[in-house]
């Protein structure tokens, strides 16, 4: 049961609204009988002067009692003027028909239905003939499935009450406007899938993958369903187990991570270059301490100010810590979220081993995604794999605030006496994921000359920045989502928006530039270290440079992008075709109607031709990619090694969409090359 008090009810007076949920499975007879309980509850309310909250389909015959006669009449008059044929919402709201009349007739039988329903107790959890599907990753071995869907996820789909509490708060929904993108829409789709009425498509796979994992739906769900964890489980199922393909740019990240241990295609040898030289003897790689500072990929390769500021702050607060340096790898968040669980498992095990080998039992993070992995996911996976974990995790704000509270550390007063009005963005991966809301705010309040103002949505209610999956999967949507959050900060009267998360800050900087929003984005550790007198690098130039590369890669790794690349390479492609197929195509171009007859075979030919063509084509592919996308030298140097892995992963899944885009242009090119035109 859930209850709320409405200040102004139907008649202007306060009202208490009670929302009841009866757990039942619509596939069982008990579901239909369970409705009798709702009639009984409504009858109790009516006996003490209450009523059903609204009319809908079932209580349309009580519209005058529920809505008030005056309101019912206004609705009736409006309907008569705009919908005289009663085409819209037939049998609903104020138009009682068969269903509403049957509900009225059922009233006297409610006690009998209640008796039967109470005897048919609802079964919580899935019931079915066991279908064992062991996975290859060691994470869900022997888990029960319903048409391949994990049993608990299937049951949650039927347990969803379709109330819609999750819909308007879902950034996937309000960023796109399609109900199918919301949790309610996905639960409905999963029901249809379990019933065999729909099947996986690339569009539905992507709709689960582009969820930003903000977890706001978990807090909104009236049935307390674990929505985001269910989507996370499905990511591993559809990508790792069923090989349906992830969002294309994640393939480049995976190739870079596999080769160098980071998602930005930086060299492993350069990972520790950001670390301050004067702190190396006390805290640098090779030093022994109980705590390890874990920088993460983005602080190590893009937003260096975050890593520098974090270790400066910890050192100033008197914290004894070490740093892994080149043995640190990506925390694995992108691989977990993109469904590439085998790679996630590997880097997780290597990171755990690196921390233990350094003699530490505590990890201090600055990045919320890294924090979430070490605090939430590593322990769960370690338990599944039978690994002794026992590693404590803290965010640097927790550590520093403890020192401030004990009187061991404080910030000096600002000599200029200036005051800055700023607001704080609660990153989803440390807020809702781990409940860390107060330590960052306590750190902000400890900074002299700072006034903290809250946005309309903060703490548990904070909106997502729209980064990660949306930024990589659908950049225009991500920018729209980011603007919603930046607008909130502007409306709060803030001069600066502070955040903890490198990805949130990256997203906000991209959004502010794309939408021309004049709001400064700053990392909390950066601000705190500046208060200590440190001069830190400006992250904006590197963010712009890296985003230009990412944006180019995102555009390239689409069917349209690959089709355009292939069209630029038609001469090389034809020369690279095995079994004399290129010569045959040129010969057919000289035969009237020859290529037209051959064109329907392209969808069958290309999947067979490309594996043999790619080794010869790859140097040209790499050269063309470099021409299209201006990238740092270190990234360009690795393209000959990275691109083959990316193409091997993407092309088999994307060819079905690419071939129709290149078929006619290829025919046109062949005709033109022999002097004939269609």
MISE-400654 format. One record per residue (C-alpha): x, z, y. Coordinates in pm, whole numbers, padded with zeros to 5 digits, always signed. Layout:
# MISE-400654
XZY ...
# end
This chain:
# MISE-400654
+00000+00000+00000 +00115-00074+00353 -00048+00055+00671 -00013-00022+01041 -00185+00109+01352 -00313-00156+01593 -00342-00029+01951 -00627-00266+02037 -00847-00353+01742 -01153-00572+01718 -01354-00372+01972 -01059-00273+02191 -01010+00066+02024 -00716+00161+01797 -00756+00069+01431 -00567+00145+01112 -00509-00158+00891 -00426-00097+00526 -00274-00382+00328 -00286-00337-00048 -00097-00531-00312 -00208-00542-00673 +00085-00651-00894 -00053-00912-01132 +00054-01237-01291 -00176-01527-01207 -00102-01682-01548 -00285-01397-01722 -00653-01307-01744 -00578-00970-01584 -00499-01151-01258 -00860-01267-01221 -00999-00926-01311 -00756-00755-01074 -00953-00899-00784 -01228-00657-00874 -01000-00376-00760 -00977-00532-00415 -01357-00543-00398 -01364-00176-00491 -01113-00088-00215 -01314-00290+00035 -01629-00108-00075 -01460+00228-00011 -01361+00111+00338 -01715-00005+00412 -01858+00328+00296 -01668+00506+00575 -01734+00249+00847 -01447+00015+00773 -01442-00350+00679 -01227-00628+00538 -00960-00727+00790 -01063-01093+00798 -01307-01328+00632 -01107-01610+00477 -01265-01775+00174 -01409-01469+00000 -01580-01278+00281 -01716-01562+00493 -02068-01434+00426 -01973-01112+00609 -01836-01289+00917 -02070-01107+01158 -01974-00766+01020 -01601-00836+01002 -01543-01039+01320 -01825-00898+01527 -02141-01096+01590 -02036-01209+01938 -01705-01348+01813 -01872-01512+01514 -02115-01685+01746 -01836-01808+01974 -01655-01953+01673 -01976-02115+01551 -02041-02273+01892 -01683-02400+01911 -01701-02546+01563 -02029-02717+01637 -01873-02886+01941 -01544-03001+01784 -01634-03031+01414 -02003-03110+01378 -01951-03247+01025 -01774-02926+00913 -01472-03113+00780 -01213-02847+00865 -01177-02527+00657 -01492-02586+00453 -01627-02266+00304 -01394-02045+00507 -01406-01800+00799 -01766-01845+00916 -01892-02101+00665 -02004-01915+00349 -02038-02137+00046 -02034-02089-00330 -01724-01870-00359 -01833-01631-00085 -02180-01606-00235 -02039-01536-00581 -01827-01256-00432 -02144-01108-00287 -02317-01125-00625 -02014-00965-00796 -02039-00650-00585 -02270-00454-00821 -02041-00534-01116 -01731-00390-00948 -01728-00060-01148 -01729-00254-01475 -01453-00487-01358 -01246-00190-01242 -01281-00030-01585 -01163-00349-01759 -00881-00411-01515 -00744-00059-01542 -00725-00104-01917 -00537-00433-01874 -00235-00280-01704 -00011-00538-01534 +00314-00613-01710 +00606-00596-01470 +00865-00855-01564 +00866-01188-01743 +00722-01225-02094 +00801-01537-02300 +00963-01668-02612 +01335-01601-02572 +01544-01899-02472 +01911-01805-02463 +02129-02005-02222 +02487-01874-02217 +02679-01993-01913 +03038-02094-01890 +03122-01855-01606 +03082-01524-01785 +02839-01394-01523 +02498-01443-01684 +02579-01466-02054 +02272-01451-02273 +02030-01415-01982 +01668-01493-02061 +01534-01808-01897 +01199-01967-01818 +01251-02344-01812 +01610-02269-01723 +01522-02027-01440 +01650-01668-01480 +01365-01452-01608 +01365-01209-01318 +01359-01493-01062 +01068-01659-01244 +00870-01336-01241 +00942-01278-00871 +00799-01624-00803 +00468-01515-00952 +00493-01169-00796 +00515-01320-00444 +00182-01242-00277 +00219-01547-00046 +00145-01315+00249 +00379-01508+00481 +00561-01208+00633 +00889-01387+00561 +00800-01724+00710 +00837-01686+01086 +01151-01471+01052 +01330-01720+00827 +01587-01919+01024 +01556-02201+00773 +01188-02225+00870 +01206-02182+01247 +01511-02410+01259 +01331-02692+01078 +00957-02621+01086 +00890-02693+00719 +00716-02428+00510 +00903-02552+00202 +01222-02414+00360 +01082-02060+00386 +01094-01799+00107 +00719-01829+00056 +00752-02205+00019 +01041-02172-00226 +00857-01917-00441 +00560-02154-00455 +00787-02443-00552 +00946-02233-00828 +00599-02162-00971 +00533-02534-00976 +00869-02590-01144 +00803-02327-01411 +00465-02492-01477 +00640-02828-01522 +00469-03001-01229 +00787-03064-01026 +01155-03104-01099 +01482-03053-00916 +01567-03312-00654 +01866-03325-00420 +01636-03218-00137 +01521-02906-00322 +01874-02822-00434 +01986-02839-00071 +01690-02630+00048 +01820-02340-00159 +02184-02404-00067 +02139-02418+00312 +01985-02070+00326 +02220-01878+00558 +02200-01564+00335 +02095-01358+00638 +01876-01130+00419 +01610-01079+00687 +01350-01195+00434 +01445-00902+00209 +01345-00663+00486 +01025-00851+00565 +00890-00895+00211 +00573-00690+00161 +00635-00689-00214 +01001-00582-00170 +01125-00881-00369 +01503-00940-00377 +01473-01282-00218 +01828-01358-00105 +01984-01225-00430 +01747-01453-00621 +01857-01756-00418 +02219-01654-00476 +02160-01645-00850 +02001-01991-00836 +02306-02129-00650 +02523-02053-00950 +02263-02195-01185 +02209-02530-01014 +02571-02592-00910 +02796-02422-01167 +02581-02450-01477 +02369-02761-01418 +02623-02946-01201 +02365-03072-00951 +02619-03075-00669 +02673-02853-00370 +02674-02934+00002 +02951-03200+00026 +03189-03031+00277 +03220-02738+00035 +03397-02976-00203 +03672-03021+00056 +03687-02644+00105 +03708-02593-00271 +03991-02845-00306 +04182-02677-00021 +04121-02331-00164 +04231-02441-00509 +04554-02585-00367 +04651-02342-00088 +04423-02039-00113 +04220-02101+00206 +03921-02309+00314 +04083-02461+00626 +04342-02671+00438 +04625-02471+00593 +04948-02426+00401 +04985-02100+00211 +05333-02062+00364 +05170-02047+00710 +04907-01784+00628 +05096-01492+00781 +05234-01672+01089 +04980-01499+01314 +05103-01147+01225 +05277-00979+01523 +05652-00972+01478 +05692-00620+01618 +05451-00478+01357 +05612-00637+01051 +05844-00347+00969 +05558-00094+00978 +05265-00297+00845 +05379-00646+00742 +05392-00808+00400 +05586-00601+00149 +05516-00264+00313 +05348-00002+00092 +05038+00183+00209 +04713+00316+00066 +04517+00072+00280 +04548-00308+00310 +04424-00506+00609 +04248-00817+00476 +04244-01083+00748 +04051-01365+00581 +04089-01740+00627 +03944-01796+00973 +04144-01519+01143 +04456-01644+00965 +04423-02014+01049 +04178-02063+01337 +04081-01758+01544 +04418-01580+01542 +04309-01341+01814 +04084-01157+01566 +04364-01077+01324 +04615-00989+01597 +04366-00767+01780 +04256-00593+01459 +04607-00491+01353 +04699-00394+01711 +04393-00171+01723 +04459-00011+01384 +04824+00050+01474 +04733+00205+01810 +04485+00435+01633 +04764+00559+01405 +04630+00402+01086 +04879+00351+00804 +04812+00010+00649 +04982-00290+00494 +04913-00661+00485 +04927-00896+00183 +05051-01203+00367 +05078-01511+00145 +04928-01335-00158 +04601-01293+00031 +04347-01563-00053 +04005-01658+00075 +03757-01381-00005 +03543-01640-00184 +03225-01618+00022 +03201-01998+00073 +03244-02057-00301 +02986-01794-00396 +02732-01929-00146 +02794-02291-00242 +02744-02216-00611 +03107-02283-00713 +03126-01960-00906 +03419-02037-01134 +03649-02076-00834 +03495-01768-00672 +03568-01564-00983 +03928-01681-00993 +04011-01595-00631 +03827-01263-00659 +04040-01160-00958 +04359-01271-00780 +04269-01078-00464 +04190-00762-00660 +04520-00793-00844 +04710-00847-00516 +04566-00529-00360 +04640-00322-00669 +04990-00466-00695 +05050-00358-00336 +04974+00002-00440 +04659+00024-00225 +04318+00164-00306 +04145+00077+00025 +04075-00256+00192 +04012-00274+00568 +03834-00587+00684 +03761-00745+01019 +03548-01033+00887 +03195-00928+00777 +03187-01190+00501 +03514-01057+00358 +03376-00705+00395 +03061-00805+00203 +03267-00949-00081 +03491-00645-00118 +03212-00393-00060 +02918-00555-00243 +03004-00852-00465 +03349-00772-00604 +03231-00440-00754 +02928-00608-00920 +03129-00893-01065 +03408-00658-01173 +03154-00450-01362 +03013-00761-01534 +03362-00868-01633 +03466-00520-01748 +03733-00479-01479 +03840-00140-01343 +03772-00186-00969 +03787+00147-00783 +03872-00002-00444 +03724+00153-00130 +03623-00073+00157 +03596-00007+00530 +03551-00216+00839 +03812-00157+01108 +03538-00029+01342 +03460+00249+01093 +03827+00346+01070 +03892+00344+01444 +03570+00530+01530 +03670+00806+01286 +03995+00847+01480 +03806+00853+01809 +03559+01113+01678 +03844+01337+01559 +04019+01316+01897 +04321+01136+01751 +04268+00822+01954 +04110+00710+02280 +04119+00412+02513 +04286+00433+02853 +04075+00400+03166 +04061+00056+03327 +04282+00055+03635 +04057-00195+03815 +03745+00021+03766 +03540-00289+03676 +03227-00264+03464 +03120-00535+03221 +02767-00577+03090 +02769-00704+02735 +02555-00727+02425 +02641-00710+02057 +02540-00947+01779 +02482-00779+01442 +02637-01010+01185 +02412-01039+00881 +02692-00994+00629 +02785-00648+00752 +02453-00540+00902 +02171-00605+00659 +02417-00660+00373 +02593-00322+00410 +02408-00125+00678 +02702-00109+00922 +02528-00090+01260 +02654+00219+01441 +03037+00206+01409 +03074-00118+01613 +02843+00024+01880 +03033+00354+01885 +03354+00156+01937 +03195-00039+02223 +03070+00282+02389 +03423+00424+02368 +03557+00141+02585 +03579+00244+02953 +03395+00023+03199 +03158-00129+02942 +02777-00124+02951 +02609-00213+02622 +02264-00374+02638 +02065-00460+02328 +01902-00794+02258 +01533-00817+02170 +01629-00840+01802 +01907-00607+01695 +02026-00398+01402 +01797-00455+01099 +01585-00696+01304 +01876-00905+01435 +01843-01280+01406 +02107-01483+01226 +02358-01689+01424 +02269-01989+01205 +02623-02046+01084 +02788-02108+00747 +02544-02303+00527 +02340-02450+00814 +02644-02531+01030 +02807-02712+00740 +02490-02861+00591 +02291-02955+00903 +02492-02909+01226 +02207-03005+01466 +01982-02738+01310 +02262-02481+01331 +02304-02549+01703 +01931-02497+01760 +01948-02167+01571 +02254-02057+01764 +02080-02133+02094 +01792-01899+02003 +02040-01613+01965 +02240-01702+02277 +01919-01722+02480 +01840-01366+02370 +02178-01251+02499 +02120-01422+02833 +01772-01271+02860 +01922-00926+02801 +02135-00978+03113 +02468-00979+02930 +02785-01129+03074 +02945-01146+02730 +02827-01168+02373 +03040-00960+02137 +03053-01022+01763 +03258-00916+01463 +03232-01225+01248 +03474-01518+01289 +03207-01757+01160 +02942-01621+01399 +03186-01654+01688 +03281-02007+01577 +02912-02099+01561 +02830-01944+01900 +03123-02121+02068 +03017-02456+01924 +02656-02391+02028 +02745-02275+02379 +02946-02592+02432 +02685-02825+02280 +02396-02662+02471 +02591-02595+02795 +02520-02221+02790 +02752-02034+03025 +02794-01719+02819 +03135-01589+02715 +03175-01526+02342 +03432-01263+02252 +03541-01078+01943 +03502-00699+01954 +03859-00633+01838 +03983-00880+02100 +03804-00687+02376 +03927-00350+02244 +04289-00471+02218 +04272-00608+02573 +04173-00258+02685 +04498-00140+02530 +04688-00388+02747 +04756-00664+02495 +04746-01031+02592 +04579-01228+02314 +04557-01603+02246 +04245-01790+02353 +04067-01907+02033 +03858-02177+02204 +04106-02470+02185 +04164-02427+01812 +03791-02381+01747 +03722-02710+01927 +03997-02888+01734 +03887-02755+01395 +03518-02822+01462 +03597-03183+01553 +03758-03221+01208 +03471-03045+01033 +03209-03247+01219 +03385-03568+01122 +03408-03462+00757 +03041-03359+00750 +02941-03699+00886 +03169-03878+00640 +03045-03687+00334 +02692-03824+00348 +02554-04131+00171 +02554-04311+00505 +02910-04198+00582 +03047-04307+00246 +02856-04636+00268 +03014-04708+00606 +03359-04627+00466 +03302-04858+00170 +03185-05143+00395 +03512-05119+00587 +03694-05156+00256 +03500-05439+00088 +03806-05669+00053 +04014-05390-00105 +03721-05281-00325 +03667-05632-00461 +04039-05671-00535 +04041-05332-00713 +03749-05408-00945 +03857-05401-01313 +03782-05651-01591 +03794-05945-01348 +03469-05832-01189 +03595-05904-00837 +03678-06264-00925 +03342-06299-01094 +03159-06175-00785 +03345-06420-00563 +03260-06698-00808 +02892-06596-00813 +02891-06611-00432 +02947-06987-00465 +02648-07026-00698 +02314-07053-00516 +02116-06741-00595 +02399-06602-00808 +02456-06278-00618 +02083-06233-00573 +02047-06231-00950 +02346-05997-00984 +02241-05750-00714 +01987-05557-00932 +02275-05477-01167 +02477-05298-00895 +02326-04952-00966 +02447-04985-01326 +02779-05153-01246 +02916-04925-00973 +02918-04601-01179 +03125-04788-01439 +03351-04969-01197 +03440-04692-00952 +03633-04460-01190 +03870-04748-01265 +03882-04858-00900 +03951-04523-00734 +04320-04479-00833 +04400-04814-00670 +04170-04752-00374 +04265-04392-00298 +04564-04466-00068 +04340-04692+00139 +04059-04433+00136 +04298-04167+00266 +04430-04401+00536 +04077-04491+00652 +03972-04123+00660 +04274-04040+00877 +04181-04326+01111 +03822-04202+01143 +03896-03830+01181 +04169-03690+01405 +04310-03399+01209 +04612-03166+01232 +04931-03292+01070 +04926-03024+00800 +04576-03133+00696 +04662-03504+00706 +04964-03439+00485 +04741-03288+00218 +04475-03560+00218 +04639-03762-00064 +04602-03454-00288 +04265-03330-00160 +04064-03652-00133 +04084-03749-00503 +03937-03411-00602 +03664-03443-00341 +03575-03799-00440 +03573-03711-00811 +03324-03433-00742 +03100-03614-00494 +03077-03979-00590 +02907-03943-00932 +02628-03742-00768 +02604-03951-00452 +02630-04304-00590 +02257-04329-00647 +02206-04295-00271 +02513-04493-00167 +02466-04809-00378 +02137-04917-00210 +02309-04883+00128 +02603-05109+00036 +02440-05363-00197 +02312-05612+00061 +02614-05572+00293 +02838-05643-00008 +02638-05956-00090 +02661-06065+00275 +03036-06002+00279 +03091-06205-00038 +02888-06495+00097 +03079-06485+00425 +03413-06469+00245 +03344-06801+00070 +03185-06966+00371 +02820-06924+00264 +02567-06717+00458 +02230-06586+00351 
# end
